[in-house]
Amino acid sequence: MSFLALLALMFLSSAIPLALALVLRKRSEAWAKRLFLLAGFIAAGQFILWVYDAGGWQRKKHEAVVHRLVGDPSLKSFSQLGLTKEESLSAMCMLAEGLASQALRDPQDSLAAPLIDRLIHMSYRDYFEPSPRNKRRWPEQWLFMAHLNTLIGCYSRAGGDDRYRTLHDAITNMLAKSIMSSPYKNIYSDNNPLTIHPTPNAVALRSLQIYDRCYGDKLSERPAKEWTDYVLRELTFNYGNMPCAVTTRENRCKELPTSSTLNPLIAALAPVNRSAARDVWREYKHYFKSTWLQLSADFQEYSTSVYKTTSEETIEPTPNENLLATLSAFRSASYVGDRFTYYQLNNKLLWKDYFNPLPTKWNRLRVFEVCLRYSACSHHALL
């Protein structure tokens, strides 16, 4: 698939200069030759970038940065780098998935499990360490527990020992029962029992699926089917395939879908239900994606087409929000297996690296870029 995507991208990106060369071949032979050379240069450049990614060099580059970041003893929490506690959880899970994928790719890797173990203890610093004594707090902090369940699952997939097995079993059973017992097949928002956020619930399902991969169980199948059937039938924007950001009993689509809500949902749903994730991804691309000569692409945080169908005013995104949307879509494309869009976005990001690199000092944007790109480049289908 990746090589076919490469061929398609090479052809489409070279089509315009080739067509112009054919038109001008009799009128201006010199210009026709220049255009043929340009088409060949574009195709050759794209092939080199494909080898850079497919050969693992891009993944190893990001992996070295991740090892330095997570292995830094002065780092106690990502919140000290400008992330909120919730953003820190998301970043840690992306890093854990990348590290676990690397361990699955290379079973001799002895660094992945200890680094994920460090991430688990960093999450305790921002929240709390679960134990039988504070078990009554677990349902109230289900979003933290879902991310922690992902971290523990990645630790096990990376070859870690059984020190977290009892905790893993308990959290997984709590999340599965909470989803299935809800009449809306979603765990309610912490601050409002009548509000549903589909994206965090997709993260919870993903943690159940990783648990099944760890122990050969099928505990995630029923919650995943019930959640997917309900969300894609009842909680989507304009009766399409994009789940709304927030829904309530009174307002089916209280907050419209955005890149920051759809991309985490797509990446979490893809390993659980590939077909459903691709349906959401296709709809998302239709509304949020823009391309430049088919050679590169980017995604917007807000879609003007989505907002035109409602009475809400379009919010103007910042450049950083659009950059994060593109980075998140890069990860989603990797998880759903859309290699064509993946290479388009990779071209955009490599171009940005060359002409507008991020500052070397760690900040919120740089942390998310490293996490998202490493997760995308390292993703293993068996995670």
matplotlib code that plots the C-alpha trace (Angstrom):
import matplotlib.pyplot as plt

x = [0.0, 2.7, 4.5, 1.2, 0.6, 4.0, 3.4, 0.1, 1.6, 4.6, 2.2, -0.2, 2.4, 4.2, 1.1, 1.0, 4.6, 4.3, 1.1, 2.6, 5.7, 3.5, 1.6, 4.8, 6.9, 6.4, 6.0, 9.0, 11.3, 13.6, 10.7, 9.3, 12.7, 12.8, 9.3, 10.2, 13.2, 11.0, 8.6, 11.5, 13.0, 9.6, 9.2, 12.8, 12.5, 9.3, 11.0, 13.9, 11.5, 9.6, 12.8, 13.7, 10.3, 10.0, 13.6, 13.0, 15.4, 12.6, 11.3, 14.8, 15.3, 12.2, 12.9, 16.3, 14.5, 11.9, 14.5, 16.2, 13.0, 11.5, 14.9, 15.6, 15.7, 14.8, 11.4, 8.8, 5.7, 4.9, 2.9, 6.2, 6.7, 3.5, 0.9, -2.2, -2.7, -5.1, -2.7, 0.1, -1.9, -2.5, 1.1, 2.3, -0.1, 1.2, 4.8, 3.9, 2.2, 5.2, 7.6, 5.4, 5.2, 9.0, 9.3, 7.0, 9.1, 12.3, 11.8, 15.5, 14.7, 15.3, 14.6, 10.9, 9.3, 11.4, 10.6, 6.8, 7.1, 8.5, 5.6, 3.2, 4.8, 4.7, 0.9, 0.6, 2.4, -0.4, -3.3, -3.0, -1.7, -4.7, -5.1, -7.9, -8.0, -9.0, -11.0, -14.2, -12.4, -11.8, -15.2, -15.0, -11.6, -12.4, -10.6, -7.4, -8.0, -8.6, -5.3, -3.5, -5.0, -3.4, -0.1, -0.2, -1.3, 1.6, 4.0, 2.8, 3.0, 6.6, 7.6, 7.1, 6.6, 3.3, 3.6, 0.5, -1.6, -4.0, -4.5, -4.9, -7.6, -9.5, -9.4, -10.4, -13.4, -14.5, -14.4, -16.1, -18.9, -19.3, -19.7, -22.1, -24.3, -24.8, -28.1, -26.1, -23.1, -20.8, -19.4, -20.7, -18.5, -17.0, -18.4, -21.9, -23.7, -25.9, -23.0, -21.2, -17.8, -17.3, -13.6, -12.5, -14.8, -13.0, -9.7, -11.3, -12.3, -8.8, -7.4, -9.7, -8.5, -4.9, -5.8, -7.2, -4.0, -2.0, -3.8, -5.7, -9.1, -12.2, -13.4, -13.5, -15.6, -19.1, -18.4, -16.8, -19.7, -22.3, -20.4, -19.7, -23.3, -24.8, -22.3, -22.3, -26.1, -27.1, -24.3, -22.9, -22.9, -25.6, -26.3, -22.9, -20.0, -18.3, -19.1, -19.9, -17.5, -20.1, -23.6, -26.4, -29.8, -31.4, -28.9, -27.6, -24.7, -24.0, -20.4, -19.4, -16.6, -13.1, -9.7, -8.8, -11.8, -11.9, -8.2, -7.8, -11.1, -10.0, -6.7, -8.3, -11.1, -8.9, -7.4, -10.8, -13.0, -11.0, -14.0, -15.8, -12.6, -12.2, -15.7, -15.1, -11.7, -13.2, -15.8, -13.2, -10.9, -13.8, -14.4, -11.0, -8.3, -6.7, -3.9, -1.2, -0.7, -1.3, 2.3, 1.4, -1.6, -2.7, -5.7, -7.6, -8.7, -12.2, -14.0, -15.9, -18.1, -19.2, -20.0, -21.9, -24.6, -25.3, -26.1, -22.8, -20.1, -16.8, -14.0, -10.7, -8.0, -4.4, -1.5, -0.5, -3.9, -3.8, -0.3, -1.5, -4.5, -2.0, 0.2, -2.8, -4.1, -0.6, -1.1, -4.7, -3.6, -1.0, -3.5, -6.2, -3.7, -4.2, -0.6, -1.4, -2.4, 0.3, 3.0, 1.3, 1.4, 4.9, 6.0, 4.4, 6.1, 9.5, 9.2, 8.3, 11.3, 13.6, 12.2, 10.5, 11.8, 10.5, 12.7, 15.1, 13.8, 10.9, 7.4, 3.9, 3.9, 7.3, 6.2, 3.1, 5.0, 7.4, 4.7, 2.4, 5.1, 6.8, 3.4, 2.6, 6.0, 6.3, 2.7, 2.7, -0.5, -0.3, -0.3]
y = [0.0, 2.5, 1.9, 2.3, 5.5, 6.7, 6.0, 7.8, 10.8, 10.9, 10.8, 13.4, 15.8, 15.6, 15.7, 19.5, 19.9, 16.8, 18.1, 21.5, 19.8, 17.8, 20.9, 22.9, 20.2, 21.5, 25.2, 25.6, 22.6, 24.2, 24.9, 21.4, 19.9, 22.1, 21.0, 17.3, 17.9, 19.5, 16.6, 14.2, 16.2, 16.2, 12.4, 11.7, 14.0, 12.2, 8.8, 9.9, 11.1, 7.8, 5.9, 8.2, 7.2, 3.6, 2.8, 3.9, 6.8, 9.3, 7.1, 6.8, 10.5, 11.2, 8.2, 9.7, 12.9, 11.0, 9.1, 12.3, 13.9, 11.1, 10.0, 13.5, 13.1, 16.8, 16.2, 15.5, 16.2, 17.6, 20.3, 22.0, 22.5, 24.4, 21.6, 21.2, 18.1, 16.7, 17.6, 15.9, 12.7, 12.7, 13.4, 10.6, 8.1, 9.1, 8.6, 5.3, 4.0, 5.0, 3.3, 0.1, 0.0, 0.3, -2.6, -4.7, -3.9, -4.7, -7.2, -6.6, -3.0, -2.9, 0.8, 1.0, -0.6, 1.4, 4.7, 3.8, 2.9, 6.4, 7.9, 6.0, 7.4, 10.9, 10.6, 9.8, 13.1, 15.0, 13.0, 10.1, 6.6, 4.2, 1.7, -0.3, 2.4, 5.2, 3.0, 5.1, 8.0, 6.0, 6.5, 10.3, 10.4, 8.0, 10.0, 9.8, 6.1, 5.6, 7.2, 5.3, 2.1, 2.9, 3.6, 0.3, -1.6, -0.1, -1.1, -4.7, -4.7, -3.3, -6.4, -5.1, -7.4, -8.1, -5.5, -3.7, -6.7, -6.5, -2.7, -3.2, -5.8, -3.6, -0.4, -2.3, -3.9, -0.6, 1.2, -1.6, -1.8, 2.0, 2.1, -0.8, 0.3, 3.8, 4.2, 6.4, 3.9, 6.7, 7.6, 11.0, 14.1, 14.5, 18.0, 17.4, 14.1, 15.1, 15.9, 13.4, 13.8, 11.0, 11.6, 10.6, 7.6, 6.5, 6.7, 4.5, 1.9, 2.0, 1.2, -1.8, -3.0, -2.8, -4.9, -7.6, -7.5, -8.0, -11.0, -12.5, -11.5, -10.1, -7.8, -4.7, -6.2, -5.6, -2.1, -1.1, -2.4, -0.7, 2.5, 2.7, 1.8, 4.5, 7.3, 7.0, 6.7, 9.3, 11.7, 12.9, 16.3, 16.9, 13.1, 12.4, 10.4, 13.0, 12.7, 16.1, 17.5, 17.7, 16.4, 16.6, 15.1, 18.4, 19.3, 16.5, 18.6, 21.2, 21.8, 21.2, 18.8, 20.3, 18.8, 18.7, 16.5, 14.4, 13.4, 11.8, 10.0, 8.6, 7.5, 5.8, 4.2, 2.9, -0.1, -0.9, -0.6, 0.2, 0.5, 3.0, 5.0, 5.2, 6.4, 9.3, 10.0, 10.3, 12.8, 14.7, 15.0, 16.3, 19.2, 20.0, 19.1, 21.4, 20.4, 22.2, 20.7, 17.3, 17.4, 18.5, 19.0, 20.6, 20.6, 23.4, 23.4, 24.7, 24.0, 26.9, 24.4, 22.9, 26.3, 27.5, 24.9, 26.4, 29.7, 29.7, 32.1, 30.7, 31.0, 32.2, 29.7, 30.7, 29.4, 27.1, 25.6, 24.9, 23.4, 21.1, 20.1, 19.1, 17.2, 15.4, 14.5, 13.1, 10.7, 9.8, 9.1, 6.7, 4.9, 4.5, 3.5, 6.4, 6.4, 8.9, 11.6, 10.5, 11.3, 14.6, 15.7, 14.4, 16.6, 19.6, 18.9, 18.3, 21.5, 23.3, 21.7, 23.2, 26.7, 27.3, 24.9, 25.0, 26.5, 24.1, 25.1, 22.8, 24.4, 23.1, 23.2, 21.4, 18.7, 18.0, 18.0, 15.4, 13.2, 13.3, 12.7, 10.0, 8.2, 8.5, 7.3, 4.5, 3.1, -0.7, -2.5, -5.1, -2.5]
z = [0.0, 0.9, -2.5, -4.4, -2.5, -3.5, -7.2, -7.0, -5.4, -7.8, -10.8, -9.5, -8.3, -11.6, -13.8, -14.2, -15.5, -17.6, -19.2, -19.9, -21.3, -23.8, -24.8, -25.4, -26.9, -30.5, -29.7, -27.4, -27.1, -24.5, -22.1, -22.7, -21.6, -18.5, -17.5, -18.1, -15.9, -13.2, -13.3, -12.9, -10.1, -8.2, -8.7, -7.6, -4.6, -3.5, -3.9, -1.7, 1.0, 0.8, 1.3, 4.3, 5.9, 4.8, 5.7, 9.3, 9.4, 10.1, 12.9, 14.5, 14.3, 16.4, 18.7, 19.7, 20.7, 22.6, 24.6, 25.5, 26.6, 28.6, 30.0, 31.4, 35.2, 35.7, 33.9, 36.6, 34.5, 31.1, 32.8, 33.7, 29.9, 29.5, 29.0, 31.1, 33.1, 30.4, 27.6, 29.5, 29.7, 26.0, 25.2, 27.5, 25.8, 22.4, 23.5, 25.1, 22.0, 19.9, 22.3, 22.5, 18.7, 18.5, 21.0, 18.9, 15.8, 17.7, 20.5, 21.6, 22.5, 26.3, 26.7, 25.8, 28.9, 31.5, 29.7, 29.7, 33.4, 33.9, 32.1, 34.3, 37.5, 35.9, 35.5, 39.2, 40.0, 38.1, 39.5, 42.0, 42.3, 42.1, 44.9, 46.6, 49.3, 46.8, 44.4, 45.1, 43.2, 40.1, 38.4, 39.1, 37.4, 34.6, 31.9, 33.8, 34.4, 30.6, 29.8, 32.6, 31.3, 27.9, 29.5, 31.4, 28.3, 26.3, 29.2, 28.9, 25.1, 25.3, 27.2, 30.8, 33.7, 35.5, 38.2, 36.9, 36.0, 38.9, 38.4, 34.6, 35.2, 37.6, 35.5, 32.3, 34.0, 35.4, 32.1, 30.2, 32.7, 32.7, 28.9, 28.7, 31.6, 30.2, 28.2, 25.8, 25.6, 26.7, 30.1, 31.1, 31.4, 34.9, 35.4, 33.9, 34.1, 31.2, 28.8, 26.6, 25.0, 22.4, 22.0, 25.5, 25.4, 22.2, 24.2, 26.9, 24.2, 22.8, 26.2, 26.4, 23.0, 24.1, 27.1, 24.8, 22.8, 25.9, 27.3, 24.3, 25.7, 23.9, 26.6, 24.3, 21.6, 23.0, 24.4, 21.1, 19.0, 21.2, 21.4, 17.6, 16.7, 19.0, 18.3, 14.5, 14.4, 17.0, 17.9, 14.5, 12.9, 10.3, 10.2, 8.6, 10.0, 12.1, 15.8, 17.5, 20.0, 22.8, 22.9, 25.5, 25.9, 24.8, 22.0, 19.8, 18.6, 21.3, 20.0, 16.4, 15.5, 15.1, 14.3, 17.9, 18.7, 15.6, 15.3, 18.7, 18.1, 14.7, 16.0, 19.0, 16.9, 14.1, 15.9, 17.5, 14.4, 11.2, 9.0, 11.2, 11.7, 7.9, 7.5, 10.0, 8.4, 4.9, 6.1, 8.1, 5.1, 3.0, 5.3, 6.8, 4.3, 1.7, -0.7, -2.8, -6.2, -4.6, -3.4, 0.2, 2.4, 5.6, 7.8, 9.5, 13.1, 12.1, 8.9, 7.3, 5.5, 8.8, 10.4, 7.4, 8.1, 11.5, 13.1, 15.0, 14.0, 12.6, 15.0, 13.4, 14.3, 15.2, 13.1, 16.0, 16.1, 12.4, 12.8, 15.6, 13.4, 10.6, 13.0, 14.5, 11.1, 10.3, 13.2, 12.2, 8.6, 9.8, 12.1, 9.5, 6.8, 4.5, 3.2, 0.4, 2.8, 5.2, 2.6, 1.6, 5.2, 5.7, 2.8, 4.4, 7.8, 6.3, 4.3, 7.6, 9.3, 6.7, 6.4, 9.8, 12.4, 16.0, 18.7, 20.4, 23.8, 24.9, 24.9, 24.5, 20.7, 20.4, 22.9, 20.9, 17.6, 18.9, 20.4, 17.3, 14.7, 16.7, 17.3, 13.5, 12.2, 14.7, 14.6, 14.6, 13.4, 16.3, 19.0]

ax = plt.figure().add_subplot(projection="3d")
ax.plot(x, y, z, "-o")
ax.set_aspect("equal")
plt.show()
